[in-house]
Amino acid sequence: MRTNGAKKLSILRRIAPILIAGFIFILSACQQKAAESAFGLRTADLKISNVPLTVEIADTPQASENGLMFRGSLPEDRGMLFVYDADAPKRATFWMKNTKIPLSIAFIDSAGTILEVKSMYPMDESIVSSSSAEVAYALEVNQGWFDRHKISPGDKIDGIPRR
């Protein structure tokens, strides 16, 4: 006849693998979410002239269309990276419809080099176009961010994900 302690130990030995598997599943789900923004977009950590910047990645038509619309603010160390086909660069155009945050945008080539930086103003529906037809990425940050960090055309961005 088994004692209560022995019965409990026997049950624990049978369910321990299930509990451990569940715990591992929960941990992996938490780690996966850590690489996503509150808006469900993947994120990446970039470095521009040794300045760290965490970006949300807009690499689908829907994410690109939504951009930073309807948001009330953007943390100073955050931005949004629009990813195009790096093998087929193009001229890029943006506007600020339904965007409440004043932004600066950098147009970037397939090597990760900033081609140009422009300012964009809240709710302005005027088109902001790149001068270059070699744009593979565009990076939006708070207006003046590039100036505050002494980042300018010709600087290289490390950590850009490819599509």
LUMKE-151353 format. One record per residue: z, x negated, y negated of N, C-alpha, C, O in turn; residue in three letters; residue number from 1. Coordinates in nm, 2 decimals, always signed. Atoms other than C-alpha are relative to their C-alpha. Layout:
N
ATOM, n_z, n_x, n_y, ca_z, ca_x, ca_y, c_z, c_x, c_y, o_z, o_x, o_y, type, seq
ATOM, Z, X, Y, Z, X, Y, Z, X, Y, Z, X, Y, Ala, NUM
...
//
This chain:
163
ATOM, n_z, n_x, n_y, ca_z, ca_x, ca_y, c_z, c_x, c_y, o_z, o_x, o_y, type, seq
ATOM, +0.00, -0.08, +0.12, +0.00, +0.00, +0.00, +0.00, -0.09, -0.13, +0.08, -0.18, -0.14, Met, 1
ATOM, +0.01, +0.07, +0.12, -0.10, -0.13, -0.34, +0.10, +0.05, -0.10, +0.14, +0.16, -0.11, Arg, 2
ATOM, -0.08, -0.04, +0.11, +0.13, -0.14, -0.64, -0.08, +0.05, -0.12, -0.20, +0.02, -0.12, Thr, 3
ATOM, +0.07, -0.04, +0.12, +0.04, +0.01, -0.97, -0.07, -0.12, -0.07, -0.18, -0.11, -0.12, Asn, 4
ATOM, +0.05, +0.12, +0.06, -0.01, -0.34, -1.11, -0.13, -0.05, +0.07, -0.22, -0.09, +0.00, Gly, 5
ATOM, +0.11, +0.04, -0.08, -0.25, -0.43, -0.83, -0.12, +0.09, -0.02, -0.23, +0.05, -0.03, Ala, 6
ATOM, +0.11, -0.10, +0.02, -0.45, -0.11, -0.88, -0.06, -0.02, -0.14, -0.19, -0.02, -0.15, Lys, 7
ATOM, +0.05, +0.02, +0.13, -0.48, -0.17, -1.25, -0.09, -0.13, -0.01, -0.19, -0.13, -0.07, Lys, 8
ATOM, +0.08, +0.12, +0.00, -0.60, -0.53, -1.19, -0.13, +0.02, +0.07, -0.23, -0.04, +0.03, Leu, 9
ATOM, +0.13, -0.02, -0.07, -0.86, -0.41, -0.94, -0.10, +0.08, -0.09, -0.21, +0.05, -0.09, Ser, 10
ATOM, +0.08, -0.08, +0.09, -0.99, -0.15, -1.19, -0.06, -0.09, -0.11, -0.17, -0.08, -0.14, Ile, 11
ATOM, +0.04, +0.09, +0.10, -1.00, -0.41, -1.46, -0.11, -0.10, +0.04, -0.20, -0.13, -0.04, Leu, 12
ATOM, +0.10, +0.09, -0.06, -1.20, -0.65, -1.24, -0.13, +0.07, +0.01, -0.24, +0.01, -0.01, Arg, 13
ATOM, +0.13, -0.07, -0.02, -1.46, -0.38, -1.18, -0.06, +0.03, -0.14, -0.18, +0.03, -0.15, Arg, 14
ATOM, +0.06, -0.04, +0.12, -1.50, -0.27, -1.54, -0.02, -0.12, -0.10, -0.08, -0.10, -0.20, Ile, 15
ATOM, +0.01, +0.12, +0.09, -1.46, -0.62, -1.71, -0.15, -0.03, -0.03, -0.18, -0.05, -0.14, Ala, 16
ATOM, +0.14, +0.03, +0.03, -1.84, -0.70, -1.67, -0.06, +0.10, -0.09, -0.15, +0.06, -0.17, Pro, 17
ATOM, +0.06, -0.10, +0.09, -1.93, -0.37, -1.83, +0.05, -0.01, -0.14, -0.03, +0.00, -0.23, Ile, 18
ATOM, -0.06, +0.02, +0.14, -1.69, -0.43, -2.12, -0.06, -0.12, -0.07, -0.09, -0.11, -0.19, Leu, 19
ATOM, +0.05, +0.12, +0.06, -1.82, -0.78, -2.17, -0.15, +0.02, -0.04, -0.19, -0.02, -0.15, Ile, 20
ATOM, +0.14, -0.03, +0.03, -2.19, -0.66, -2.16, -0.01, +0.08, -0.13, -0.09, +0.06, -0.21, Ala, 21
ATOM, +0.00, -0.09, +0.11, -2.11, -0.39, -2.41, +0.04, -0.08, -0.13, -0.02, -0.06, -0.24, Gly, 22
ATOM, -0.05, +0.08, +0.11, -1.93, -0.64, -2.64, -0.12, -0.09, -0.05, -0.14, -0.10, -0.17, Phe, 23
ATOM, +0.11, +0.09, +0.04, -2.23, -0.88, -2.63, -0.11, +0.08, -0.06, -0.17, +0.04, -0.16, Ile, 24
ATOM, +0.10, -0.09, +0.06, -2.47, -0.59, -2.70, +0.04, +0.03, -0.15, -0.05, +0.03, -0.24, Phe, 25
ATOM, -0.04, -0.03, +0.14, -2.27, -0.49, -3.01, -0.01, -0.12, -0.09, -0.06, -0.11, -0.20, Ile, 26
ATOM, +0.01, +0.12, +0.08, -2.25, -0.85, -3.13, -0.15, -0.03, -0.04, -0.18, -0.07, -0.15, Leu, 27
ATOM, +0.14, +0.03, +0.02, -2.63, -0.90, -3.09, -0.06, +0.10, -0.10, -0.14, +0.07, -0.18, Ser, 28
ATOM, +0.05, -0.10, +0.09, -2.69, -0.57, -3.28, +0.05, -0.03, -0.14, -0.03, -0.02, -0.24, Ala, 29
ATOM, -0.05, +0.04, +0.14, -2.47, -0.69, -3.57, -0.08, -0.12, -0.05, -0.11, -0.12, -0.17, Cys, 30
ATOM, +0.07, +0.11, +0.04, -2.65, -1.02, -3.58, -0.14, +0.04, -0.05, -0.19, -0.01, -0.15, Gln, 31
ATOM, +0.13, -0.05, +0.04, -2.99, -0.84, -3.60, +0.01, +0.06, -0.13, -0.08, +0.04, -0.21, Gln, 32
ATOM, -0.01, -0.07, +0.12, -2.87, -0.63, -3.88, +0.02, -0.09, -0.12, -0.01, -0.06, -0.23, Lys, 33
ATOM, -0.03, +0.09, +0.11, -2.75, -0.93, -4.08, -0.13, -0.06, -0.06, -0.13, -0.11, -0.17, Ala, 34
ATOM, +0.13, +0.05, +0.05, -3.12, -1.03, -4.11, -0.08, +0.11, -0.07, -0.20, +0.09, -0.09, Ala, 35
ATOM, +0.07, -0.11, +0.06, -3.21, -0.70, -4.27, +0.08, +0.03, -0.13, +0.20, +0.02, -0.14, Glu, 36
ATOM, -0.06, -0.04, +0.12, -3.14, -0.57, -4.62, +0.06, +0.14, +0.02, +0.04, +0.20, +0.12, Ser, 37
ATOM, -0.05, -0.13, +0.00, -2.96, -0.25, -4.70, -0.11, +0.11, +0.00, -0.09, +0.22, +0.03, Ala, 38
ATOM, +0.11, -0.09, +0.01, -3.30, -0.10, -4.74, -0.09, -0.01, +0.13, -0.20, +0.05, +0.14, Phe, 39
ATOM, +0.07, +0.01, -0.13, -3.41, -0.19, -4.38, -0.11, -0.10, +0.01, -0.18, -0.10, +0.11, Gly, 40
ATOM, +0.11, +0.10, +0.00, -3.64, -0.47, -4.47, +0.06, -0.13, +0.05, +0.18, -0.17, +0.03, Leu, 41
ATOM, -0.05, +0.13, -0.04, -3.62, -0.81, -4.31, +0.03, -0.09, -0.12, -0.03, -0.06, -0.23, Arg, 42
ATOM, -0.03, +0.09, +0.11, -3.48, -1.09, -4.52, -0.03, -0.14, +0.04, -0.04, -0.17, +0.16, Thr, 43
ATOM, +0.02, +0.14, -0.03, -3.55, -1.46, -4.55, +0.07, -0.08, -0.11, +0.09, -0.03, -0.22, Ala, 44
ATOM, -0.06, +0.09, +0.10, -3.37, -1.75, -4.73, -0.10, -0.10, -0.04, -0.15, -0.18, +0.04, Asp, 45
ATOM, +0.10, +0.09, +0.06, -3.60, -1.94, -4.96, +0.07, -0.11, -0.08, +0.19, -0.09, -0.11, Leu, 46
ATOM, -0.05, +0.10, +0.09, -3.55, -2.26, -5.16, -0.11, -0.03, -0.09, -0.22, -0.06, -0.05, Lys, 47
ATOM, +0.10, +0.03, +0.10, -3.73, -2.32, -5.48, +0.06, -0.11, -0.09, +0.16, -0.08, -0.16, Ile, 48
ATOM, -0.06, +0.11, +0.07, -3.66, -2.66, -5.64, +0.15, -0.01, +0.02, +0.23, -0.03, -0.07, Ser, 49
ATOM, -0.14, +0.00, -0.05, -3.33, -2.66, -5.44, +0.08, +0.11, -0.05, +0.21, +0.11, -0.04, Asn, 50
ATOM, -0.08, -0.12, +0.04, -3.23, -2.32, -5.58, -0.02, +0.10, +0.12, -0.13, +0.14, +0.15, Val, 51
ATOM, +0.01, -0.10, -0.11, -3.15, -2.08, -5.29, -0.03, +0.14, -0.06, +0.02, +0.18, -0.16, Pro, 52
ATOM, +0.04, -0.14, +0.03, -3.29, -1.73, -5.30, -0.02, +0.08, +0.13, -0.10, +0.04, +0.21, Leu, 53
ATOM, +0.02, -0.09, -0.12, -3.25, -1.45, -5.04, -0.10, +0.11, -0.05, -0.08, +0.17, -0.15, Thr, 54
ATOM, +0.10, -0.10, +0.03, -3.55, -1.22, -5.04, -0.02, +0.10, +0.11, +0.00, +0.08, +0.23, Val, 55
ATOM, +0.04, -0.10, -0.10, -3.64, -0.89, -4.88, -0.15, -0.02, +0.01, -0.22, -0.06, -0.08, Glu, 56
ATOM, +0.14, +0.02, -0.03, -3.98, -0.91, -4.72, -0.08, +0.13, +0.01, -0.05, +0.21, +0.09, Ile, 57
ATOM, +0.08, -0.12, +0.01, -4.24, -0.65, -4.81, -0.14, -0.05, +0.07, -0.22, -0.10, +0.00, Ala, 58
ATOM, +0.12, +0.05, -0.07, -4.51, -0.72, -4.54, -0.07, +0.12, +0.07, -0.15, +0.09, +0.16, Asp, 59
ATOM, +0.07, -0.11, -0.05, -4.62, -0.37, -4.46, -0.05, +0.08, -0.12, +0.00, +0.07, -0.23, Thr, 60
ATOM, +0.05, -0.08, +0.11, -4.82, -0.13, -4.67, +0.10, +0.09, -0.07, +0.11, +0.10, -0.19, Pro, 61
ATOM, -0.10, -0.09, +0.05, -4.53, +0.11, -4.71, +0.11, -0.08, -0.08, +0.15, -0.04, -0.19, Gln, 62
ATOM, -0.10, +0.08, +0.07, -4.28, -0.17, -4.81, -0.06, -0.05, -0.13, +0.01, -0.06, -0.23, Ala, 63
ATOM, +0.06, +0.05, +0.12, -4.53, -0.31, -5.05, -0.02, +0.10, -0.11, +0.00, +0.08, -0.23, Ser, 64
ATOM, +0.01, -0.11, +0.09, -4.59, +0.03, -5.21, +0.13, +0.03, -0.06, +0.14, +0.06, -0.18, Glu, 65
ATOM, -0.13, -0.04, +0.05, -4.22, +0.10, -5.25, +0.06, -0.12, -0.09, +0.12, -0.09, -0.19, Asn, 66
ATOM, -0.05, +0.11, +0.08, -4.13, -0.25, -5.37, +0.15, +0.02, -0.04, +0.23, +0.05, +0.05, Gly, 67
ATOM, -0.14, -0.02, +0.05, -3.81, -0.23, -5.59, +0.01, +0.13, -0.08, +0.10, +0.14, -0.16, Leu, 68
ATOM, -0.01, -0.13, +0.07, -3.88, +0.12, -5.71, +0.13, +0.07, +0.02, +0.19, +0.06, +0.13, Met, 69
ATOM, -0.12, -0.09, +0.00, -3.58, +0.35, -5.79, +0.13, -0.08, +0.02, +0.24, -0.02, +0.02, Phe, 70
ATOM, -0.12, +0.08, -0.01, -3.33, +0.06, -5.76, +0.06, -0.02, -0.14, -0.01, -0.04, -0.24, Arg, 71
ATOM, -0.07, +0.02, +0.13, -3.07, +0.03, -6.04, +0.03, -0.14, -0.04, +0.05, -0.17, -0.16, Gly, 72
ATOM, -0.03, +0.14, +0.03, -3.01, -0.34, -6.01, -0.05, -0.09, +0.11, -0.09, -0.04, +0.22, Ser, 73
ATOM, +0.04, +0.10, -0.10, -3.10, -0.66, -5.82, +0.10, -0.11, -0.02, +0.10, -0.17, -0.13, Leu, 74
ATOM, -0.09, +0.12, +0.01, -2.84, -0.93, -5.75, -0.08, -0.12, -0.05, -0.19, -0.14, -0.01, Pro, 75
ATOM, +0.06, +0.11, +0.06, -2.91, -1.25, -5.93, -0.06, -0.10, +0.10, -0.16, -0.17, +0.07, Glu, 76
ATOM, +0.05, +0.10, -0.10, -2.96, -1.45, -5.61, -0.09, +0.07, +0.10, -0.11, +0.02, +0.22, Asp, 77
ATOM, +0.09, -0.08, -0.09, -3.20, -1.19, -5.46, -0.13, +0.02, -0.06, -0.15, +0.02, -0.18, Arg, 78
ATOM, +0.14, -0.03, +0.05, -3.57, -1.10, -5.48, -0.07, +0.07, +0.11, -0.02, +0.10, +0.21, Gly, 79
ATOM, +0.09, -0.06, -0.10, -3.86, -0.94, -5.30, -0.12, -0.08, +0.01, -0.19, -0.11, -0.09, Met, 80
ATOM, +0.12, +0.08, -0.03, -4.14, -1.14, -5.14, -0.10, +0.10, +0.06, -0.08, +0.15, +0.17, Leu, 81
ATOM, +0.11, -0.07, -0.05, -4.47, -0.96, -5.09, -0.09, -0.09, +0.07, -0.13, -0.20, +0.02, Phe, 82
ATOM, +0.08, +0.09, -0.09, -4.66, -1.11, -4.80, -0.13, +0.06, +0.03, -0.15, +0.17, +0.08, Val, 83
ATOM, +0.13, -0.04, -0.03, -5.03, -1.09, -4.78, -0.06, -0.09, +0.11, +0.02, -0.17, +0.17, Tyr, 84
ATOM, +0.07, +0.08, -0.10, -5.28, -1.25, -4.54, -0.02, -0.14, -0.05, -0.11, -0.15, -0.14, Asp, 85
ATOM, +0.02, +0.13, +0.06, -5.24, -1.62, -4.61, -0.13, -0.06, +0.03, -0.17, -0.16, -0.03, Ala, 86
ATOM, +0.13, +0.05, -0.03, -5.57, -1.68, -4.44, -0.12, +0.06, -0.09, -0.23, +0.02, -0.08, Asp, 87
ATOM, +0.10, -0.07, +0.09, -5.75, -1.45, -4.69, +0.07, +0.03, -0.13, +0.09, +0.15, -0.17, Ala, 88
ATOM, -0.06, -0.02, +0.13, -5.59, -1.50, -5.03, -0.09, +0.09, -0.09, -0.21, +0.10, -0.07, Pro, 89
ATOM, +0.07, -0.10, +0.09, -5.68, -1.25, -5.31, +0.06, +0.00, -0.14, +0.16, -0.07, -0.16, Lys, 90
ATOM, -0.06, -0.03, +0.13, -5.62, -1.15, -5.66, +0.10, +0.11, +0.02, +0.07, +0.21, +0.09, Arg, 91
ATOM, -0.10, -0.10, -0.02, -5.30, -0.95, -5.68, +0.03, +0.08, -0.12, +0.02, +0.03, -0.23, Ala, 92
ATOM, -0.03, -0.09, +0.11, -5.21, -0.65, -5.90, +0.13, +0.07, +0.03, +0.16, +0.11, +0.14, Thr, 93
ATOM, -0.13, -0.07, -0.01, -4.87, -0.49, -5.97, +0.02, +0.09, -0.12, -0.05, +0.07, -0.22, Phe, 94
ATOM, -0.04, -0.08, +0.11, -4.72, -0.22, -6.18, +0.14, +0.03, +0.02, +0.20, +0.01, +0.13, Trp, 95
ATOM, -0.14, -0.03, +0.00, -4.37, -0.10, -6.26, +0.03, +0.15, +0.01, +0.14, +0.19, -0.04, Met, 96
ATOM, -0.03, -0.14, -0.01, -4.40, +0.27, -6.19, +0.13, +0.02, +0.08, +0.15, -0.03, +0.19, Lys, 97
ATOM, -0.13, -0.03, -0.06, -4.05, +0.40, -6.11, +0.09, -0.12, +0.03, +0.18, -0.11, +0.11, Asn, 98
ATOM, -0.08, +0.12, -0.02, -3.91, +0.05, -6.13, +0.09, -0.01, -0.13, +0.04, -0.03, -0.24, Thr, 99
ATOM, -0.10, +0.00, +0.11, -3.59, +0.04, -6.35, +0.04, -0.14, -0.04, +0.11, -0.15, -0.14, Lys, 100
ATOM, -0.05, +0.13, +0.02, -3.53, -0.33, -6.33, -0.10, -0.09, -0.07, -0.22, -0.09, -0.02, Ile, 101
ATOM, +0.10, +0.09, +0.06, -3.70, -0.58, -6.57, -0.01, -0.12, +0.10, +0.08, -0.18, +0.14, Pro, 102
ATOM, +0.03, +0.10, -0.10, -3.87, -0.83, -6.34, -0.09, -0.11, -0.05, -0.16, -0.10, -0.15, Leu, 103
ATOM, +0.10, +0.10, +0.01, -4.05, -1.16, -6.34, -0.07, -0.01, +0.14, +0.00, +0.01, +0.24, Ser, 104
ATOM, +0.07, +0.01, -0.12, -4.32, -1.21, -6.08, -0.07, -0.14, +0.00, -0.13, -0.18, -0.09, Ile, 105
ATOM, +0.08, +0.13, -0.02, -4.46, -1.54, -5.94, -0.11, +0.03, +0.10, -0.08, +0.09, +0.21, Ala, 106
ATOM, +0.11, -0.01, -0.09, -4.80, -1.54, -5.78, -0.01, -0.13, +0.07, +0.00, -0.24, +0.00, Phe, 107
ATOM, -0.02, +0.12, -0.09, -4.80, -1.79, -5.49, -0.12, -0.02, +0.09, -0.17, +0.08, +0.15, Ile, 108
ATOM, +0.12, +0.03, -0.09, -5.08, -1.96, -5.29, +0.05, -0.01, +0.15, +0.17, -0.01, +0.17, Asp, 109
ATOM, -0.03, +0.01, -0.14, -5.09, -2.00, -4.91, +0.08, -0.12, +0.04, +0.15, -0.12, +0.14, Ser, 110
ATOM, -0.08, +0.12, -0.03, -4.92, -2.34, -4.93, +0.14, +0.01, -0.06, +0.23, -0.07, -0.04, Ala, 111
ATOM, -0.13, -0.02, +0.06, -4.62, -2.19, -5.11, +0.02, -0.05, -0.14, +0.13, -0.07, -0.18, Gly, 112
ATOM, -0.01, +0.06, +0.13, -4.70, -2.33, -5.45, -0.02, +0.12, -0.10, -0.10, +0.20, -0.09, Thr, 113
ATOM, +0.00, -0.10, +0.10, -4.63, -2.11, -5.75, -0.12, -0.03, -0.09, -0.14, -0.13, -0.15, Ile, 114
ATOM, +0.12, +0.01, +0.08, -4.96, -2.05, -5.94, +0.03, +0.05, -0.14, -0.02, -0.02, -0.24, Leu, 115
ATOM, -0.03, -0.06, +0.13, -4.83, -1.84, -6.23, +0.12, +0.09, +0.00, +0.15, +0.14, +0.11, Glu, 116
ATOM, -0.11, -0.09, +0.01, -4.53, -1.64, -6.35, -0.02, +0.09, -0.12, -0.07, +0.05, -0.22, Val, 117
ATOM, +0.02, -0.10, +0.10, -4.54, -1.32, -6.55, +0.12, +0.09, -0.01, +0.19, +0.10, +0.09, Lys, 118
ATOM, -0.11, -0.10, +0.02, -4.29, -1.07, -6.69, -0.05, +0.14, +0.01, -0.17, +0.17, -0.02, Ser, 119
ATOM, +0.04, -0.14, -0.01, -4.29, -0.71, -6.61, +0.12, +0.09, -0.05, +0.24, +0.04, -0.04, Met, 120
ATOM, -0.10, -0.08, +0.07, -4.10, -0.43, -6.79, +0.03, +0.13, +0.07, -0.07, +0.19, +0.12, Tyr, 121
ATOM, -0.03, -0.13, -0.07, -3.92, -0.12, -6.65, -0.09, +0.11, -0.04, -0.12, +0.14, -0.16, Pro, 122
ATOM, +0.07, -0.12, +0.01, -4.12, +0.19, -6.60, -0.14, -0.02, -0.06, -0.21, +0.08, -0.10, Met, 123
ATOM, +0.13, +0.03, +0.07, -4.44, +0.02, -6.75, -0.10, +0.02, +0.11, -0.10, -0.05, +0.21, Asp, 124
ATOM, +0.10, -0.02, -0.10, -4.74, +0.15, -6.56, -0.13, -0.08, -0.03, -0.23, -0.05, +0.03, Glu, 125
ATOM, +0.11, +0.09, +0.03, -4.97, -0.11, -6.71, -0.02, -0.10, +0.12, +0.08, -0.14, +0.18, Ser, 126
ATOM, +0.03, +0.09, -0.12, -5.14, -0.33, -6.44, +0.03, -0.14, -0.04, -0.01, -0.19, -0.15, Ile, 127
ATOM, -0.03, +0.15, +0.01, -5.01, -0.69, -6.41, -0.08, -0.07, +0.11, -0.04, -0.05, +0.22, Val, 128
ATOM, +0.09, +0.07, -0.10, -5.28, -0.90, -6.24, +0.02, -0.15, +0.00, +0.05, -0.21, -0.11, Ser, 129
ATOM, +0.00, +0.14, -0.01, -5.28, -1.25, -6.12, -0.13, -0.05, -0.06, -0.23, +0.02, -0.05, Ser, 130
ATOM, +0.12, +0.06, +0.05, -5.53, -1.48, -6.29, -0.08, -0.06, +0.11, -0.20, -0.06, +0.11, Ser, 131
ATOM, +0.06, +0.06, -0.11, -5.60, -1.65, -5.96, -0.03, +0.10, +0.11, +0.03, +0.20, +0.13, Ser, 132
ATOM, +0.04, -0.08, -0.12, -5.78, -1.51, -5.66, +0.05, -0.07, +0.13, +0.00, -0.04, +0.24, Ala, 133
ATOM, -0.05, +0.08, -0.12, -5.58, -1.75, -5.43, +0.14, +0.05, +0.03, +0.22, -0.03, +0.09, Glu, 134
ATOM, -0.14, -0.05, -0.03, -5.26, -1.53, -5.40, +0.01, +0.04, +0.14, -0.06, +0.12, +0.19, Val, 135
ATOM, -0.03, -0.04, -0.13, -5.11, -1.51, -5.06, +0.14, +0.06, +0.00, +0.18, +0.13, +0.10, Ala, 136
ATOM, -0.13, -0.06, +0.02, -4.76, -1.41, -5.18, +0.03, +0.03, -0.14, -0.03, -0.03, -0.23, Tyr, 137
ATOM, -0.05, -0.03, +0.14, -4.59, -1.26, -5.48, +0.15, +0.02, +0.02, +0.20, +0.07, +0.11, Ala, 138
ATOM, -0.15, +0.00, +0.00, -4.22, -1.30, -5.56, +0.05, +0.07, -0.12, +0.03, +0.02, -0.23, Leu, 139
ATOM, -0.06, -0.06, +0.12, -4.03, -1.06, -5.78, +0.15, -0.03, +0.00, +0.22, -0.02, +0.10, Glu, 140
ATOM, -0.14, +0.03, +0.02, -3.69, -1.15, -5.92, +0.04, +0.06, -0.14, -0.05, +0.11, -0.21, Val, 141
ATOM, -0.04, -0.05, +0.13, -3.48, -1.05, -6.22, -0.08, -0.07, -0.11, -0.10, -0.19, -0.10, Asn, 142
ATOM, +0.08, +0.06, +0.10, -3.67, -1.11, -6.54, +0.08, -0.12, -0.06, +0.20, -0.11, -0.09, Gln, 143
ATOM, -0.06, +0.12, +0.05, -3.60, -1.46, -6.67, +0.05, -0.10, +0.10, +0.10, -0.21, +0.07, Gly, 144
ATOM, -0.06, +0.08, -0.11, -3.48, -1.59, -6.33, -0.07, -0.14, +0.01, +0.00, -0.24, +0.02, Trp, 145
ATOM, +0.07, +0.13, -0.01, -3.75, -1.86, -6.31, +0.03, -0.09, -0.12, +0.06, -0.21, -0.10, Phe, 146
ATOM, -0.04, +0.08, +0.12, -3.67, -1.98, -6.67, +0.14, -0.05, +0.02, +0.17, -0.17, -0.01, Asp, 147
ATOM, -0.14, +0.04, -0.01, -3.30, -1.98, -6.60, +0.02, -0.12, +0.10, +0.11, -0.20, +0.09, Arg, 148
ATOM, -0.02, +0.11, -0.10, -3.35, -2.21, -6.30, -0.11, -0.11, -0.01, -0.12, -0.19, +0.07, His, 149
ATOM, +0.10, +0.10, +0.03, -3.62, -2.42, -6.46, -0.11, -0.02, +0.11, -0.14, -0.13, +0.15, Lys, 150
ATOM, +0.10, +0.00, -0.11, -3.88, -2.32, -6.20, -0.13, +0.05, -0.07, -0.13, +0.14, -0.15, Ile, 151
ATOM, +0.12, -0.03, +0.07, -4.24, -2.31, -6.31, -0.12, -0.02, +0.09, -0.11, -0.07, +0.20, Ser, 152
ATOM, +0.12, +0.02, -0.08, -4.60, -2.31, -6.19, -0.01, -0.14, +0.05, +0.01, -0.24, -0.03, Pro, 153
ATOM, +0.01, +0.13, -0.06, -4.67, -2.60, -5.96, +0.12, -0.03, +0.10, +0.11, -0.12, +0.19, Gly, 154
ATOM, -0.12, +0.02, -0.09, -4.32, -2.58, -5.79, -0.03, +0.06, +0.13, -0.10, +0.16, +0.14, Asp, 155
ATOM, +0.03, -0.04, -0.14, -4.32, -2.53, -5.42, +0.12, +0.08, +0.05, +0.24, +0.05, +0.02, Lys, 156
ATOM, -0.10, -0.08, -0.06, -4.13, -2.27, -5.23, +0.01, -0.03, +0.15, -0.09, -0.03, +0.22, Ile, 157
ATOM, -0.03, +0.03, -0.14, -3.97, -2.36, -4.89, +0.06, +0.12, +0.07, +0.14, +0.19, +0.01, Asp, 158
ATOM, -0.06, -0.11, -0.08, -3.90, -2.11, -4.62, -0.08, +0.13, +0.00, -0.03, +0.23, +0.06, Gly, 159
ATOM, +0.08, -0.12, +0.01, -4.18, -1.86, -4.68, -0.04, +0.04, +0.14, -0.11, -0.05, +0.21, Ile, 160
ATOM, +0.05, -0.04, -0.13, -4.24, -1.66, -4.36, -0.15, +0.04, -0.01, -0.20, +0.09, -0.11, Pro, 161
ATOM, +0.14, -0.04, -0.01, -4.60, -1.61, -4.25, -0.01, +0.14, +0.06, +0.09, +0.18, +0.14, Arg, 162
ATOM, +0.02, -0.14, -0.05, -4.73, -1.26, -4.16, -0.02, -0.01, +0.15, -0.04, +0.09, +0.22, Arg, 163
//
